[in-house]
């Protein structure tokens, strides 16, 4: 009996201790935070923390999405390619199956993963409830033209709220406060971004500045984006936040007064919610507006079985409606086609057609037909239909306008005489300045001027062209501008060129050549511009040149010279015939050498073939070419003919070709 009484007392003690423990544990979060940095009442903390009651939009998930085990990069490939120049993928996150993709191997804009990666940094630190005091120095770094929440020095706000505002509105002040809270300098924060990527095995992502604005060495990949979202979609707070349409943010100002602000989810408001189509339910989206006029968008949606999907569409021209395109992309799952042919441009707001003043069309009185007066024979019009009045009806008319009526006829095998010396050419040139946009290393664009030398007769059209380019909304930045240059046509293999360049006549302009991914690519229409690069010539610039009667080198017959514009005709480069590159081969006893051989060897090295860049076409180079030909399914001859040159250059199109 005594034993059973003892047991009874012990059990009662355990139960009492259990209730006390439960009470203490339930009080812990509030007590811990109330102890945080400064003594404040439980009510004050609750008033500004996320523990206050949520709006309907913010109710926590009843269950977390089921996310499959992460797939490896070699499985992140599918044969169901989408026809688009943009980047795209659709992943079933519940089964771990990649359903469709496009341009998977291209680098994507690092800015597209910045917001979710910043969220991941703080989620990994597990410190969302920490309270941050806003510093004046952080706010001084914010661009006044950027979207801001309106924080002031001395405001106290939780990291959870800062992240929520940043994810939903892209507010520059909240981002800046987060950056300065977690690091002592921008350099340290960039290091933190890169270390987080390494820790998550995001090997194809690299940051070189804090804003992820365009800069060398800064990029990401679609597989890395998938890895990032694979982790984030398993986080309750992240999924709940990005789904919110509105959110009430409560924080304390510098005078200890509670402030409340309601924010809207701008991810949907500036580009509307994505319509996912029958059989699927929209969940949330994160939209990015890049600094290079290229938009990106991640969309999370479900099917009728509550399986979760992630779609990404990137590198989309900001003039297009990205939500419409994301919706069309997702509807490929219902068997629809997706191609750029159907791209819907942002409505240059289709003005609601005004009802014709008098709806009853007045019969335009037919003018009393003039007696067909002695028909003044239509004089052969001075060919001049370009906006600037330049003759554009034929290539001969263009040459005649520049060089005079006694010019030597242009043929495929015989170049026009043009100017016989640099002195003669220079006498026909004029130099002037044009307005341009330039770009800082942090991606900020600013107004400037550049000098260009061009043929006197073309100066007027060039001034008008650059005024219009400067006025474009995209603020296209120009780093290098080349006009007149007395030289022959150059390029890999063009060692025997006799043709003077259009630059020697002052009739051509190169914009951002070489380093900015505007260069030669073999094959007509082979336009491999990297449109994510802000220095890459956008389509709007090409259209302005063409409007004034200038031709774009991207339409050359034998190659695509995407940095180049010229007034003279586009037959210009066909003079070399079928093979514009020197054929290279190894003959024992006689070794071919030259700059084109060295360039070829450098390209082979870049692709991983073992060969030294000696400039001599030796046995080792011939063997490397055979291996290259085998890999690219070409006849294994060891001879570098036109097809081999074409394949090699297109496989290494980011390398410069002009010597």
Secondary structure by P-SEA (a helix, b strand, c coil): caaaaaaaaaaaaaaaaaaaaaaaaaacaaaaaaaccccccaaaaaacccccccccccccccccccccccccccccccccccccccccccccccccccccccccccccccccaaaaaaaaaaaaaccccbbbbbbaaaaaacccccccccccccccccaaaaaaaaaccccaaaaaaaaaaacccaaaaaaaaaaaaaaacccccccccccccccccccccaaaaaaaaaaaaacaaaaaaaaccbbbbbbcccccbbbbbbbccccccccccccccccccccccccccccccbbbbbbbbcccccbbbbbbbccccccccaaaaaaaaaacccccccccccccccccccccccccccccccccccccccccccccccccccccccccccccccaaaaaaaacccccccccccccccccccaaaaaaacccccccccccccccbbbbbcccccccccaaaaaaaaaaaaaacccccccccccccccccccccccccccccccccccccccccccccccccccccccccccccccccccaaaaaaaaaaccccccccccccccccccccccccccccccccccbbbbccccccccaaaaaaaaaaaaacccccccccccaaaaaaaaaaaaaacccccccccaaaaaaaaaaaccccccc
